[in-house]
Amino acid sequence: MQEQSGTSRQAAQQKMESGGLMRIGEVAALLDVNASTIHKLPLPSIRLGRLLRFDPKDVSQLIAHSKEPVVS
């Protein structure tokens, strides 16, 4: 199971780099969370019929804005 998760994460990273729209499973693999968690995030999505797609730029912004400084 761990190997498949790593493979999914690599595929998601490649999608981020290519700029193609990401599926919910790819975003979840990249962030290492369940797909249901993605629905709860303030992440803009594109609806294509019943499908949700995410712009890699929005995912990158979410990651950047979610970082907290390290307190020592």
C-alpha positions as CSV (number, residue, x, y, z in Angstrom):
1,M,0.0,0.0,0.0
2,Q,2.8,2.4,0.8
3,E,4.4,1.8,-2.6
4,Q,1.2,2.7,-4.4
5,S,0.8,5.9,-2.3
6,G,4.4,6.9,-3.3
7,T,3.6,6.2,-7.0
8,S,0.4,8.3,-6.7
9,R,2.3,11.1,-5.2
10,Q,4.9,11.0,-8.0
11,A,2.1,11.1,-10.6
12,A,0.5,14.0,-8.8
13,Q,3.9,15.8,-8.7
14,Q,4.3,15.3,-12.5
15,K,0.9,16.7,-13.1
16,M,1.8,19.8,-11.0
17,E,4.9,20.3,-13.1
18,S,3.0,19.8,-16.4
19,G,0.3,22.3,-15.5
20,G,-2.6,19.9,-16.4
21,L,-5.7,19.9,-14.4
22,M,-5.6,17.6,-11.4
23,R,-8.1,15.0,-10.2
24,I,-9.2,15.0,-6.6
25,G,-7.2,11.7,-6.0
26,E,-4.1,13.4,-7.3
27,V,-4.5,16.4,-5.0
28,A,-5.2,14.1,-2.1
29,A,-2.1,12.0,-2.9
30,L,0.1,15.1,-3.2
31,L,-1.1,16.4,0.2
32,D,-1.2,13.0,1.8
33,V,-4.8,13.3,2.9
34,N,-8.1,11.5,2.1
35,A,-10.1,12.7,-0.9
36,S,-12.9,13.7,1.5
37,T,-10.5,16.2,3.1
38,I,-10.0,18.0,-0.2
39,H,-13.7,18.9,-0.3
40,K,-13.3,20.7,3.0
41,L,-10.3,22.8,1.9
42,P,-10.7,26.4,0.6
43,L,-9.5,25.2,-2.8
44,P,-11.1,26.5,-6.0
45,S,-12.3,23.8,-8.3
46,I,-13.5,23.4,-11.9
47,R,-16.7,21.3,-12.3
48,L,-16.9,19.4,-15.6
49,G,-20.3,17.7,-15.3
50,R,-20.0,15.5,-12.3
51,L,-16.2,15.7,-12.2
52,L,-14.1,18.1,-10.2
53,R,-10.7,19.2,-11.4
54,F,-8.1,21.5,-9.7
55,D,-5.7,23.9,-11.2
56,P,-2.1,23.1,-10.0
57,K,-1.5,26.8,-9.5
58,D,-4.4,26.9,-6.9
59,V,-3.0,23.8,-5.2
60,S,0.5,25.4,-5.0
61,Q,-1.1,28.6,-3.6
62,L,-2.9,26.6,-0.9
63,I,0.3,24.9,0.1
64,A,2.2,28.3,0.2
65,H,-0.5,30.0,2.3
66,S,-0.8,27.1,4.7
67,K,2.8,27.2,5.8
68,E,3.4,28.3,9.3
69,P,6.7,29.5,10.7
70,V,8.7,27.2,12.9
71,V,8.7,28.3,16.5
72,S,11.7,27.1,18.5
